[in-house]
Amino acid sequence: MRRPESQITNAAGQRQIRAIFEPLGWAVREVPQDTDVGIDFEIEVFEDYKSTGVLFKVQLKSSEHSKYSEKRGSVKQEIKQKHLAYYCDQLADPVIILHADTCSARTFWLAPQLTRFPPSWTSDPESDARVVLDIPQLNELPQTIDQLIRTGGRLRLVLGTRVVMKASIPDFLGDIRQTVDEESLVRELRDKSDALSLSLIQQLFLDRKFDEAKKRIGRVLQDPQAAVENRFWASMEDERIEWKLAAEEVLRRDHSRGSSCAMRRLGKS
């Protein structure tokens, strides 16, 4: 009986990722394939033999014929649309896609839940159709292990925020009450909401939507409960817009005067 080539490649990929994570003291647990959700492993980050609380699911893709795009600086990886939809829209646990190039012993990673995809890629949770991901070659392991750890922390924050946003108000209030300091939670949520609004203001500035940006700035500045640092940040953004508009007005006037002088010279000639 011959052993399938794909089985040999998959085994090589599994050895490859274990060789990266297990010497660090991390736990690499194989996940039973009860359902077709594409999750192969669960990895838990340990430091000094103690769990850090960072844990993520892994879909492992192993290949002896990895396709590199030097133009994009990436390695190509196919994935089922239903898996991508599950990770990005349904799963509340962090997920990392690992690509193991078993020919060159190189391993790359991508956090799909922090990546923007075309809406059509995640619109059908039942589709077996495949799309091709660009996994950055910069995300090579073990060189970027610290970045991977930080990404695990970001994923927990982002996914937790999504859960809060999707929860109905009665469920949210029922789950929160008597489990946290409600006054502190109100203050923290307001401060973070203001910070997010100020971040949007920066994008509005870049998009030259100055009127909308100034409206948002005004709401922050007029809120007596806004954090001091957020009100200061809003003031700085307001000054930046005013300076930008003033500078453009000066340039416009200089251009207008230059055009008038040129026209007079032409008239005299």
Backbone as CSV, one residue per row, in Angstrom:
resi,resn,N_x,N_y,N_z,CA_x,CA_y,CA_z,C_x,C_y,C_z
1,MET,0.846,-1.196,0.000,0.000,0.000,0.000,0.883,1.249,0.000
2,ARG,0.554,2.188,-0.858,1.312,3.428,-0.933,0.675,4.483,-0.026
3,ARG,1.517,5.256,0.611,1.028,6.342,1.455,0.797,7.572,0.582
4,PRO,-0.387,8.226,0.686,-0.670,9.390,-0.152,0.349,10.505,0.074
5,GLU,0.715,11.166,-1.024,1.693,12.254,-0.938,1.190,13.379,-0.044
6,SER,-0.121,13.668,-0.117,-0.688,14.742,0.701,-0.533,14.441,2.188
7,GLN,-0.658,13.170,2.556,-0.507,12.782,3.952,0.923,13.009,4.431
8,ILE,1.881,12.714,3.562,3.294,12.925,3.894,3.576,14.423,4.059
9,THR,3.021,15.222,3.133,3.231,16.673,3.194,2.605,17.262,4.456
10,ASN,1.386,16.824,4.784,0.717,17.327,5.987,1.493,16.980,7.249
11,ALA,2.024,15.765,7.295,2.805,15.349,8.461,4.071,16.199,8.587
12,ALA,4.686,16.511,7.441,5.883,17.354,7.462,5.549,18.752,7.957
13,GLY,4.392,19.288,7.521,3.966,20.604,7.985,3.690,20.630,9.480
14,GLN,3.099,19.561,9.991,2.831,19.479,11.429,4.134,19.443,12.231
15,ARG,5.097,18.681,11.760,6.394,18.648,12.439,7.057,20.024,12.400
16,GLN,6.854,20.710,11.288,7.481,22.020,11.103,6.951,23.039,12.109
17,ILE,5.625,23.064,12.305,5.086,24.056,13.242,5.353,23.652,14.689
18,ARG,5.366,22.355,14.962,5.705,21.925,16.319,7.147,22.319,16.656
19,ALA,8.016,22.249,15.657,9.422,22.625,15.883,9.579,24.110,16.160
20,ILE,8.592,24.907,15.744,8.626,26.349,16.009,8.101,26.666,17.403
21,PHE,6.942,26.078,17.750,6.247,26.491,18.964,6.605,25.679,20.208
22,GLU,6.785,24.400,20.073,7.011,23.567,21.276,8.313,23.884,21.997
23,PRO,9.412,24.211,21.311,10.623,24.593,22.058,10.448,25.862,22.896
24,LEU,9.435,26.666,22.576,9.140,27.868,23.370,8.365,27.526,24.635
25,GLY,7.944,26.276,24.755,7.120,25.873,25.887,5.641,26.046,25.637
26,TRP,5.265,26.375,24.391,3.853,26.546,24.062,3.193,25.182,23.885
27,ALA,1.895,25.144,24.156,1.132,23.907,23.977,0.544,23.879,22.568
28,VAL,0.824,22.808,21.829,0.290,22.621,20.480,-0.617,21.400,20.516
29,ARG,-1.928,21.637,20.456,-2.900,20.560,20.605,-3.622,20.316,19.283
30,GLU,-3.627,19.084,18.840,-4.345,18.747,17.610,-5.839,18.712,17.890
31,VAL,-6.628,19.255,16.982,-8.084,19.337,17.141,-8.737,18.202,16.366
32,PRO,-9.608,17.422,16.991,-10.322,16.349,16.277,-11.134,16.913,15.113
33,GLN,-11.098,16.235,13.977,-11.800,16.701,12.784,-13.229,16.163,12.751
34,ASP,-14.047,16.632,13.718,-15.440,16.191,13.795,-16.309,16.886,12.738
35,THR,-15.997,18.132,12.459,-16.766,18.897,11.473,-15.802,19.613,10.544
36,ASP,-16.295,19.986,9.375,-15.454,20.642,8.376,-15.444,22.148,8.614
37,VAL,-14.681,22.565,9.640,-14.524,24.002,9.899,-13.088,24.450,9.632
38,GLY,-12.225,23.518,9.270,-10.868,23.877,8.881,-9.901,24.121,10.014
39,ILE,-10.300,23.861,11.256,-9.409,24.075,12.401,-8.616,22.793,12.665
40,ASP,-7.290,22.900,12.629,-6.426,21.739,12.792,-5.762,21.666,14.162
41,PHE,-5.420,22.833,14.720,-4.704,22.872,15.991,-5.228,23.999,16.868
42,GLU,-4.915,23.872,18.139,-5.120,24.938,19.105,-3.771,25.173,19.770
43,ILE,-3.315,26.417,19.767,-2.003,26.739,20.340,-2.199,27.698,21.500
44,GLU,-1.597,27.365,22.637,-1.665,28.212,23.825,-0.264,28.702,24.170
45,VAL,-0.169,30.007,24.406,1.127,30.637,24.671,1.457,30.552,26.156
46,PHE,2.627,29.996,26.452,3.121,29.906,27.829,4.413,30.703,27.968
47,GLU,4.622,31.228,29.157,5.861,31.932,29.466,6.303,31.530,30.866
48,ASP,7.523,31.037,30.970,8.025,30.517,32.258,7.078,29.458,32.830
49,TYR,6.588,28.599,31.946,5.716,27.475,32.302,4.326,27.903,32.769
50,LYS,3.999,29.184,32.610,2.684,29.680,33.007,1.934,30.187,31.776
51,SER,0.643,29.899,31.722,-0.154,30.356,30.598,-0.265,31.873,30.610
52,THR,-0.138,32.486,29.434,-0.297,33.936,29.310,-1.751,34.325,29.061
53,GLY,-2.602,33.331,28.834,-3.992,33.613,28.501,-4.215,33.821,27.016
54,VAL,-3.126,33.839,26.237,-3.236,33.990,24.783,-3.363,32.608,24.166
55,LEU,-4.447,32.390,23.446,-4.729,31.093,22.843,-5.381,31.334,21.493
56,PHE,-4.977,30.591,20.486,-5.598,30.766,19.172,-5.745,29.445,18.442
57,LYS,-6.776,29.397,17.586,-7.007,28.256,16.717,-6.121,28.393,15.478
58,VAL,-5.824,27.257,14.854,-4.940,27.273,13.694,-5.513,26.425,12.570
59,GLN,-5.534,26.996,11.367,-5.711,26.188,10.170,-4.327,26.078,9.535
60,LEU,-3.855,24.861,9.399,-2.529,24.617,8.839,-2.643,24.191,7.384
61,LYS,-1.928,24.895,6.519,-1.852,24.551,5.108,-0.397,24.193,4.783
62,SER,-0.163,22.966,4.362,1.192,22.508,4.054,1.333,22.265,2.560
63,SER,2.495,22.627,2.015,2.695,22.467,0.579,4.164,22.236,0.256
64,GLU,4.392,21.382,-0.743,5.741,21.202,-1.283,5.968,22.087,-2.500
65,HIS,4.897,22.797,-2.916,4.986,23.623,-4.119,4.376,24.999,-3.830
66,SER,4.884,25.656,-2.823,4.353,26.969,-2.447,4.554,27.978,-3.566
67,LYS,3.541,28.825,-3.745,3.583,29.831,-4.813,3.856,31.207,-4.200
68,TYR,5.020,31.757,-4.539,5.423,33.057,-4.011,5.159,34.153,-5.036
69,SER,4.693,35.295,-4.554,4.511,36.470,-5.400,5.499,37.531,-4.926
70,GLU,6.563,37.721,-5.672,7.553,38.718,-5.287,6.987,40.124,-5.461
71,LYS,6.079,40.290,-6.427,5.468,41.595,-6.649,4.667,42.025,-5.427
72,ARG,3.912,41.087,-4.840,3.100,41.389,-3.657,3.832,41.113,-2.355
73,GLY,4.983,40.462,-2.456,5.717,40.105,-1.240,4.944,39.113,-0.393
74,SER,4.317,38.147,-1.052,3.439,37.229,-0.340,3.627,35.802,-0.814
75,VAL,3.018,34.888,-0.079,2.904,33.503,-0.511,1.418,33.228,-0.702
76,LYS,1.053,32.595,-1.791,-0.345,32.362,-2.128,-0.889,31.151,-1.363
77,GLN,-2.139,31.288,-0.913,-2.759,30.174,-0.215,-4.257,30.138,-0.486
78,GLU,-4.733,29.009,-1.013,-6.167,28.838,-1.224,-6.856,28.485,0.088
79,ILE,-8.110,28.932,0.205,-8.918,28.598,1.384,-10.374,28.568,0.971
80,LYS,-11.157,27.688,1.592,-12.579,27.619,1.292,-13.287,28.869,1.814
81,GLN,-14.240,29.343,1.011,-14.996,30.522,1.428,-15.772,30.271,2.725
82,LYS,-16.298,29.071,2.892,-17.078,28.800,4.101,-16.204,28.841,5.351
83,HIS,-14.936,28.455,5.214,-14.027,28.548,6.358,-13.749,30.012,6.689
84,LEU,-13.513,30.813,5.650,-13.231,32.230,5.857,-14.437,32.932,6.480
85,ALA,-15.634,32.587,6.001,-16.853,33.176,6.562,-17.023,32.785,8.025
86,TYR,-16.724,31.538,8.339,-16.846,31.049,9.714,-15.889,31.791,10.641
87,TYR,-14.642,31.952,10.208,-13.651,32.617,11.049,-13.992,34.092,11.256
88,CYS,-14.380,34.775,10.180,-14.542,36.225,10.236,-15.891,36.670,10.793
89,ASP,-16.936,35.854,10.628,-18.277,36.299,10.994,-18.923,35.525,12.146
90,GLN,-18.403,34.338,12.456,-19.081,33.515,13.454,-18.207,33.145,14.650
91,LEU,-16.987,32.750,14.398,-16.140,32.227,15.466,-15.685,33.347,16.390
92,ALA,-15.854,33.143,17.694,-15.455,34.146,18.679,-14.035,33.918,19.186
93,ASP,-13.378,32.853,18.732,-12.003,32.565,19.136,-11.022,33.080,18.087
94,PRO,-9.837,33.544,18.507,-8.828,33.991,17.541,-8.388,32.848,16.639
95,VAL,-8.166,33.159,15.354,-7.734,32.171,14.378,-6.487,32.682,13.653
96,ILE,-5.532,31.799,13.454,-4.344,32.092,12.661,-4.239,31.043,11.553
97,ILE,-4.032,31.509,10.325,-3.781,30.593,9.213,-2.270,30.463,9.049
98,LEU,-1.780,29.238,9.106,-0.351,28.978,8.943,-0.112,28.286,7.603
99,HIS,0.856,28.784,6.868,1.275,28.134,5.620,2.675,27.582,5.839
100,ALA,2.806,26.259,5.699,4.104,25.599,5.875,4.635,25.178,4.510
101,ASP,5.695,25.832,4.079,6.399,25.437,2.857,7.372,24.336,3.263
102,THR,6.973,23.086,3.045,7.773,21.969,3.538,9.017,21.724,2.686
103,CYS,9.060,22.311,1.505,10.235,22.145,0.644,11.403,22.997,1.147
104,SER,11.103,24.253,1.512,12.149,25.155,1.989,12.126,25.338,3.502
105,ALA,11.201,24.627,4.202,11.070,24.709,5.667,10.801,26.144,6.129
106,ARG,9.949,26.862,5.391,9.557,28.212,5.774,8.079,28.198,6.189
107,THR,7.749,29.014,7.187,6.382,29.052,7.710,5.922,30.497,7.812
108,PHE,4.700,30.754,7.349,4.143,32.104,7.331,2.756,32.089,7.983
109,TRP,2.326,33.253,8.485,1.042,33.311,9.175,0.221,34.525,8.753
110,LEU,-1.099,34.388,8.942,-2.052,35.455,8.646,-3.188,35.392,9.653
111,ALA,-3.616,36.552,10.141,-4.773,36.641,11.038,-5.981,37.083,10.210
112,PRO,-6.832,36.166,9.742,-7.938,36.539,8.848,-8.955,37.463,9.498
113,GLN,-9.109,37.369,10.822,-10.108,38.198,11.494,-9.684,39.661,11.603
114,LEU,-8.423,39.955,11.278,-7.939,41.332,11.263,-7.678,41.809,9.840
115,THR,-8.114,41.035,8.856,-7.845,41.326,7.453,-9.139,41.701,6.734
116,ARG,-9.078,42.702,5.880,-10.250,43.102,5.098,-10.294,42.284,3.804
117,PHE,-11.395,41.599,3.593,-11.593,40.812,2.383,-12.764,41.386,1.592
118,PRO,-12.833,41.114,0.277,-14.032,41.486,-0.473,-15.266,40.845,0.169
119,PRO,-16.367,41.564,0.305,-17.563,41.014,0.965,-18.015,39.677,0.394
120,SER,-17.835,39.475,-0.914,-18.291,38.232,-1.536,-17.525,37.013,-1.021
121,TRP,-16.334,37.232,-0.487,-15.526,36.111,-0.005,-16.106,35.501,1.263
122,THR,-16.825,36.276,2.047,-17.341,35.793,3.326,-18.871,35.797,3.376
123,SER,-19.509,35.950,2.209,-20.973,36.089,2.194,-21.713,34.761,2.235
124,ASP,-21.037,33.652,1.888,-21.710,32.348,1.819,-21.047,31.361,2.773
125,PRO,-21.659,31.112,3.931,-21.061,30.208,4.923,-21.136,28.731,4.545
126,GLU,-21.728,28.435,3.377,-21.850,27.044,2.938,-21.000,26.740,1.700
127,SER,-20.341,27.740,1.155,-19.667,27.576,-0.125,-18.333,26.831,-0.001
128,ASP,-18.164,25.825,-0.855,-16.889,25.118,-0.943,-15.949,25.768,-1.962
129,ALA,-16.415,26.847,-2.599,-15.557,27.564,-3.542,-14.343,28.102,-2.792
130,ARG,-13.248,28.252,-3.522,-11.995,28.681,-2.887,-11.584,30.063,-3.368
131,VAL,-10.934,30.787,-2.466,-10.326,32.074,-2.800,-8.845,31.987,-2.455
132,VAL,-8.069,32.890,-3.033,-6.623,32.854,-2.826,-6.202,34.018,-1.931
133,LEU,-5.601,33.687,-0.803,-5.106,34.686,0.131,-3.654,35.030,-0.189
134,ASP,-3.289,36.279,0.100,-1.895,36.700,0.042,-1.373,36.770,1.473
135,ILE,-0.572,35.798,1.869,0.012,35.802,3.208,1.359,36.513,3.129
136,PRO,1.549,37.603,3.865,2.789,38.382,3.734,4.032,37.549,4.068
137,GLN,5.031,37.646,3.219,6.290,36.975,3.510,6.973,37.585,4.737
138,LEU,6.593,38.837,5.059,7.136,39.462,6.270,6.676,38.733,7.529
139,ASN,5.543,38.033,7.422,5.014,37.281,8.573,5.618,35.879,8.600
140,GLU,6.928,35.800,8.649,7.588,34.501,8.669,7.967,34.123,10.095
141,LEU,7.798,32.854,10.393,8.142,32.327,11.712,9.428,31.502,11.614
142,PRO,10.225,31.524,12.685,9.953,32.108,14.015,10.365,33.567,14.166
143,GLN,10.795,34.230,13.094,11.306,35.596,13.203,10.293,36.574,13.786
144,THR,9.005,36.361,13.508,7.979,37.314,13.947,7.139,36.757,15.087
145,ILE,7.734,35.942,15.924,6.969,35.311,17.007,6.396,36.348,17.972
146,ASP,7.157,37.422,18.262,6.657,38.472,19.159,5.462,39.185,18.542
147,GLN,5.526,39.426,17.250,4.400,40.062,16.560,3.168,39.164,16.589
148,LEU,3.387,37.863,16.463,2.270,36.917,16.533,1.610,36.967,17.906
149,ILE,2.399,37.072,18.956,1.847,37.168,20.310,1.017,38.438,20.457
150,ARG,1.551,39.563,19.978,0.805,40.823,20.059,-0.483,40.742,19.259
151,THR,-0.433,40.062,18.121,-1.635,39.905,17.299,-2.687,39.089,18.030
152,GLY,-2.241,38.075,18.780,-3.185,37.297,19.583,-3.929,38.172,20.573
153,GLY,-3.213,39.117,21.194,-3.860,40.056,22.115,-4.833,40.972,21.403
154,ARG,-4.446,41.458,20.212,-5.338,42.317,19.432,-6.607,41.569,19.033
155,LEU,-6.452,40.305,18.676,-7.600,39.508,18.270,-8.607,39.375,19.404
156,ARG,-8.125,39.143,20.605,-9.032,39.018,21.752,-9.828,40.308,21.943
157,LEU,-9.148,41.455,21.800,-9.822,42.741,21.970,-10.857,42.964,20.876
158,VAL,-10.464,42.722,19.615,-11.369,42.948,18.490,-12.583,42.024,18.557
159,LEU,-12.332,40.751,18.844,-13.430,39.791,18.891,-14.358,40.069,20.067
160,GLY,-13.778,40.491,21.189,-14.610,40.861,22.336,-15.494,42.054,22.019
161,THR,-14.941,43.018,21.283,-15.715,44.191,20.882,-16.856,43.794,19.955
162,ARG,-16.597,42.857,19.046,-17.647,42.387,18.140,-18.779,41.727,18.915
163,VAL,-18.437,40.964,19.930,-19.471,40.306,20.741,-20.348,41.347,21.413
164,VAL,-19.730,42.396,21.968,-20.488,43.460,22.627,-21.409,44.157,21.630
165,MET,-20.896,44.423,20.421,-21.689,45.128,19.414,-22.883,44.302,18.948
166,LYS,-22.719,42.987,18.882,-23.798,42.128,18.404,-24.832,41.811,19.483
167,ALA,-24.461,41.982,20.754,-25.370,41.638,21.844,-26.551,42.618,21.895
168,SER,-27.731,42.087,22.177,-28.887,42.966,22.360,-28.689,43.756,23.654
169,ILE,-29.355,44.895,23.764,-29.196,45.725,24.963,-29.640,44.981,26.226
170,PRO,-30.780,44.275,26.225,-31.159,43.529,27.444,-30.112,42.471,27.834
171,ASP,-29.578,41.751,26.827,-28.557,40.741,27.133,-27.294,41.402,27.670
172,PHE,-26.901,42.517,27.049,-25.695,43.220,27.483,-25.832,43.672,28.930
173,LEU,-26.963,44.317,29.252,-27.159,44.808,30.618,-27.242,43.655,31.610
174,GLY,-27.914,42.573,31.204,-28.045,41.433,32.108,-26.722,40.770,32.412
175,ASP,-25.847,40.686,31.413,-24.556,40.043,31.616,-23.573,40.936,32.358
176,ILE,-23.684,42.261,32.169,-22.719,43.188,32.751,-23.010,43.489,34.212
177,ARG,-24.286,43.659,34.541,-24.657,44.066,35.896,-24.152,43.068,36.929
178,GLN,-23.622,43.627,37.990,-23.129,42.855,39.133,-21.864,42.041,38.792
179,THR,-21.273,42.279,37.621,-20.013,41.592,37.302,-18.865,42.580,37.161
180,VAL,-19.193,43.870,36.903,-18.160,44.899,36.798,-18.641,46.150,37.517
181,ASP,-17.709,47.083,37.745,-18.054,48.395,38.292,-18.711,49.192,37.166
182,GLU,-20.025,49.405,37.273,-20.768,50.007,36.167,-20.333,51.438,35.889
183,GLU,-20.020,52.206,36.936,-19.571,53.591,36.734,-18.259,53.616,35.966
184,SER,-17.356,52.730,36.335,-16.066,52.665,35.638,-16.254,52.227,34.198
185,LEU,-17.183,51.272,33.979,-17.439,50.796,32.624,-17.998,51.917,31.753
186,VAL,-18.955,52.691,32.299,-19.531,53.811,31.533,-18.429,54.791,31.145
187,ARG,-17.546,55.115,32.091,-16.475,56.072,31.822,-15.508,55.535,30.769
188,GLU,-15.132,54.261,30.906,-14.182,53.669,29.962,-14.777,53.573,28.561
189,LEU,-16.042,53.167,28.476,-16.684,53.068,27.162,-16.808,54.434,26.501
190,ARG,-17.128,55.460,27.314,-17.243,56.811,26.750,-15.883,57.293,26.240
191,ASP,-14.835,57.075,27.039,-13.496,57.517,26.627,-13.051,56.812,25.350
192,LYS,-13.324,55.531,25.274,-12.913,54.773,24.082,-13.760,55.166,22.878
193,SER,-15.035,55.494,23.112,-15.886,55.960,22.029,-15.370,57.294,21.489
194,ASP,-14.973,58.193,22.396,-14.409,59.476,21.972,-13.115,59.263,21.198
195,ALA,-12.288,58.352,21.682,-11.021,58.081,21.003,-11.265,57.542,19.593
196,LEU,-12.269,56.676,19.464,-12.610,56.150,18.144,-13.127,57.264,17.239
197,SER,-13.946,58.157,17.785,-14.462,59.277,17.011,-13.326,60.169,16.537
198,LEU,-12.326,60.391,17.394,-11.178,61.215,17.012,-10.336,60.534,15.942
199,SER,-10.273,59.225,16.011,-9.570,58.490,14.967,-10.285,58.649,13.626
200,LEU,-11.618,58.628,13.669,-12.400,58.855,12.448,-12.208,60.280,11.935
201,ILE,-12.029,61.220,12.863,-11.789,62.610,12.471,-10.500,62.720,11.663
202,GLN,-9.483,61.992,12.067,-8.227,62.006,11.325,-8.430,61.507,9.897
203,GLN,-9.255,60.475,9.743,-9.519,59.964,8.400,-10.336,60.974,7.588
204,LEU,-11.296,61.647,8.249,-12.068,62.678,7.558,-11.157,63.806,7.085
205,PHE,-10.154,64.139,7.895,-9.170,65.156,7.506,-8.438,64.729,6.248
206,LEU,-7.985,63.478,6.219,-7.265,62.969,5.056,-8.162,62.948,3.816
207,ASP,-9.466,62.714,4.040,-10.422,62.687,2.928,-10.943,64.081,2.570
208,ARG,-10.427,65.109,3.285,-10.805,66.504,3.057,-12.293,66.757,3.356
209,LYS,-12.860,65.999,4.245,-14.235,66.211,4.674,-14.207,67.061,5.944
210,PHE,-13.773,68.313,5.777,-13.487,69.166,6.927,-14.737,69.537,7.718
211,ASP,-15.862,69.764,7.048,-17.085,70.147,7.757,-17.546,69.030,8.692
212,GLU,-17.548,67.798,8.192,-17.960,66.675,9.026,-16.980,66.476,10.178
213,ALA,-15.680,66.657,9.896,-14.664,66.507,10.949,-14.884,67.537,12.055
214,LYS,-15.180,68.793,11.680,-15.369,69.839,12.691,-16.634,69.602,13.511
215,LYS,-17.674,69.000,12.917,-18.872,68.661,13.675,-18.544,67.644,14.765
216,ARG,-17.764,66.638,14.390,-17.389,65.610,15.365,-16.490,66.207,16.457
217,ILE,-15.590,67.087,16.050,-14.718,67.750,17.027,-15.562,68.549,18.017
218,GLY,-16.556,69.253,17.500,-17.407,70.051,18.366,-18.129,69.229,19.409
219,ARG,-18.576,68.037,19.016,-19.295,67.183,19.972,-18.369,66.754,21.123
220,VAL,-17.122,66.479,20.801,-16.175,66.082,21.851,-15.859,67.262,22.753
221,LEU,-15.600,68.439,22.157,-15.218,69.614,22.941,-16.362,70.099,23.829
222,GLN,-17.604,69.913,23.386,-18.751,70.394,24.157,-19.234,69.400,25.211
223,ASP,-18.636,68.225,25.227,-19.035,67.208,26.206,-18.240,67.412,27.490
224,PRO,-18.879,67.871,28.567,-18.133,68.124,29.816,-17.573,66.858,30.456
225,GLN,-18.098,65.697,30.037,-17.623,64.446,30.619,-16.516,63.793,29.785
226,ALA,-16.154,64.406,28.679,-15.076,63.853,27.856,-13.759,63.935,28.609
227,ALA,-12.915,62.926,28.429,-11.617,62.899,29.092,-10.780,64.097,28.637
228,VAL,-9.925,64.597,29.545,-9.098,65.766,29.237,-8.223,65.502,28.020
229,GLU,-7.614,64.302,27.965,-6.730,64.003,26.841,-7.483,63.961,25.517
230,ASN,-8.740,63.494,25.546,-9.529,63.463,24.313,-9.945,64.860,23.876
231,ARG,-10.246,65.727,24.832,-10.598,67.104,24.488,-9.371,67.847,23.954
232,PHE,-8.220,67.568,24.530,-6.981,68.172,24.022,-6.710,67.697,22.595
233,TRP,-6.865,66.389,22.373,-6.668,65.806,21.043,-7.635,66.461,20.039
234,ALA,-8.890,66.662,20.456,-9.877,67.287,19.580,-9.455,68.715,19.236
235,SER,-8.948,69.450,20.234,-8.490,70.820,19.985,-7.344,70.850,18.980
236,MET,-6.421,69.903,19.104,-5.292,69.836,18.176,-5.781,69.546,16.755
237,GLU,-6.771,68.646,16.625,-7.310,68.335,15.306,-8.026,69.548,14.710
238,ASP,-8.722,70.324,15.576,-9.409,71.521,15.114,-8.396,72.544,14.600
239,GLU,-7.292,72.717,15.323,-6.245,73.641,14.894,-5.609,73.170,13.591
240,ARG,-5.442,71.861,13.440,-4.831,71.342,12.218,-5.701,71.654,11.002
241,ILE,-7.034,71.507,11.184,-7.949,71.813,10.075,-7.905,73.299,9.744
242,GLU,-7.932,74.160,10.793,-7.896,75.593,10.561,-6.600,76.008,9.865
243,TRP,-5.476,75.424,10.284,-4.190,75.742,9.657,-4.186,75.297,8.198
244,LYS,-4.741,74.119,7.945,-4.792,73.599,6.582,-5.623,74.508,5.684
245,LEU,-6.786,74.926,6.168,-7.650,75.796,5.374,-6.997,77.157,5.135
246,ALA,-6.339,77.695,6.175,-5.675,78.996,6.034,-4.533,78.918,5.034
247,ALA,-3.740,77.857,5.120,-2.614,77.693,4.195,-3.103,77.570,2.760
248,GLU,-4.195,76.829,2.557,-4.729,76.665,1.209,-5.296,77.984,0.681
249,GLU,-5.869,78.802,1.590,-6.395,80.107,1.174,-5.257,81.020,0.730
250,VAL,-4.139,80.987,1.459,-2.970,81.791,1.071,-2.454,81.359,-0.290
251,LEU,-2.349,80.070,-0.497,-1.881,79.562,-1.784,-2.837,79.956,-2.910
252,ARG,-4.144,79.913,-2.608,-5.128,80.267,-3.625,-4.988,81.740,-4.009
253,ARG,-4.799,82.621,-3.001,-4.661,84.053,-3.275,-3.376,84.336,-4.054
254,ASP,-2.272,83.667,-3.653,-1.006,83.854,-4.373,-1.148,83.427,-5.826
255,HIS,-1.830,82.324,-6.029,-2.033,81.837,-7.394,-2.889,82.816,-8.195
256,SER,-3.915,83.363,-7.510,-4.797,84.310,-8.185,-4.046,85.578,-8.559
257,ARG,-3.202,86.108,-7.639,-2.424,87.312,-7.933,-1.432,87.056,-9.061
258,GLY,-0.810,85.845,-9.018,0.143,85.500,-10.072,-0.529,85.446,-11.426
259,SER,-1.734,84.931,-11.466,-2.474,84.839,-12.729,-2.850,86.232,-13.232
260,SER,-3.230,87.132,-12.295,-3.614,88.489,-12.686,-2.430,89.250,-13.265
261,CYS,-1.261,89.095,-12.618,-0.048,89.763,-13.109,0.314,89.267,-14.495
262,ALA,0.204,87.978,-14.700,0.529,87.397,-16.003,-0.406,87.942,-17.071
263,MET,-1.692,88.088,-16.726,-2.652,88.603,-17.682,-2.352,90.071,-18.044
264,ARG,-1.934,90.861,-17.030,-1.603,92.269,-17.302,-0.387,92.377,-18.204
265,ARG,0.607,91.508,-17.945,1.805,91.538,-18.800,1.451,91.170,-20.232
266,LEU,0.578,90.224,-20.375,0.157,89.840,-21.734,-0.573,90.980,-22.412
267,GLY,-1.392,91.725,-21.599,-2.142,92.828,-22.164,-1.235,93.953,-22.643
268,LYS,-0.143,94.231,-21.874,0.776,95.288,-22.265,1.567,94.913,-23.527
269,SER,1.857,93.623,-23.642,2.621,93.215,-24.827,1.757,93.248,-26.076
